[in-house]
């Protein structure tokens, strides 16, 4: 999942959690919404992304 996000220009990366979930779902067909939610939580735990005031920030 991280690889998909790295390929996107910084200014074009999803800025909200719902946009990020939609992006990951559209680029990874066959993965359930529950699994995508788990992936987002994993990225937050590993501090690959952070969320501040509803805005996603990337740390890679």
KOLPA-251469 format. One record per residue: residue in three letters; y, z, x of N, C-alpha, C, O in turn. Coordinates in steps of 0.02 Angstrom, whole numbers, plus 50000, padded with zeros to 5 digits. Each point is the difference from the previous one (the first is absolute). Example, Ala and Ser with C-alpha at 12.3 -4.5 7.8 and 13.67 -1.06 7.14 Angstrom:
ALA497165039050660500595000049955500605000050045499995003350052
SER500544993149930500595000350042500555003749961500555000850025
***
This chain:
UNK499415000050041500595000049959500635000050044500484996449986
UNK499505007650065500585000450045500154993150029500594998250009
UNK498894998050007500094993450029500404995449953500414996050023
UNK499465004549912500364996049951500745001650001500424995649994
UNK499745010850013500695002149999500374998350065500594998449999
UNK499055001850057500314998450064500234992750002500514998550030
UNK499124997149937500164992950001500644998349962500294994750010
UNK499945009849947500594998849959500625002050039500015005150034
UNK500514990849961500645001750032500245006849973499905001549941
UNK500415002450102500205006849982500425000149936499895004349957
UNK500574991150036500435000149941499644998049936500265001149945
UNK499154995950061499624997749942499435004649979499664998649952
UNK500245006850084499465004749983500165003749935500585001249985
UNK498905000549976500125003749938500385006550012499855003750048
UNK500644997649910500425005950010499845005849954500215005750013
UNK499424993149934499815005249953499245000549998499654995150014
UNK500095010749968499285001049997499664995149952499484997250016
UNK500835001749926499704995349951499984992950029499514996449987
UNK501005001650050500004993450031499464999650054499674994850007
UNK500255010550031499495000250052499304999549970499584996350025
UNK500315007349921499354999849966499874992949973499454997450006
UNK501064999649965499934993149975499864995150056499584995549993
UNK500775005350063499904995650058499285000650026499664995050010
UNK500115011250000499335001050026499474997349951499504997250021
UNK500625003749915499534997549950499964992449999499464997249991
UNK501114999550017500014992749998499704996950063499764994449998
UNK500275009250058499744997350062499285002350014499704997950050
UNK500035006249908499325002650009499644999949933499885005249969
UNK499954988850009499664999249936499345003850000499655000350050
UNK500185002549893499375003449993500035007550015499505003549992
UNK501084998950030500075007150013500325003249939500504997449974
UNK499225008150003500265003249939500675003550014500165001550058
UNK500224999749889500645003450006499905007050029500415002450039
UNK499055000849942499855006750025499914999950076500255004350036
UNK499404990549988499894999450073500664998550035500125002550055
UNK500304993449915500654998450030500435006350003500355001150049
UNK499645002949898500375006350001499765004550056500405003350034
UNK498944996849977499715004050055500234997450068500145003950045
UNK499904989549961500234997050063500725001950014500185001750056
UNK500244998049893500715001950008500055007350021500395001750045
UNK499215002649923500005007150019499775001050072500285004150036
UNK499234992049985499755000350069500554997950049500105003350051
UNK500264991449933500554997750043500555005350005500305001050052
UNK499825002549893500495005450000499765005950044500395002750039
UNK498974999249954499725005550040500024998550074500155004450041
UNK499704989349977499984998150071500704998550027500084998350059
UNK500435002549898500704998850018500144993050023500454998850040
UNK499164996449934500124993050012500584997749956500414995850019
UNK499635007349922500574999049956500245006949978499635004950004
UNK500994995449974500265006249971500404998049938500214994249993
UNK499905010649964500374998749939500565005149995499895006050002
UNK500724991549992500585004349996500444997649943500244994450000
UNK499865009949950500394998349940499744993649966500404996049976
UNK498955003250023499694994349967499994993650040499784994849976
UNK500465005550087500024994050043499485000850056499975005150033
UNK499644989649976499485000050052500314998050067500384995250004
UNK499455008650048500214998450068499374999150042499525003749992
UNK500504991450052499424998150039500085002550072500554999850028
UNK498905002550003500025002750068499534996250045499585003050034
UNK500484990549967499594996050047500404994250025499754996050040
***
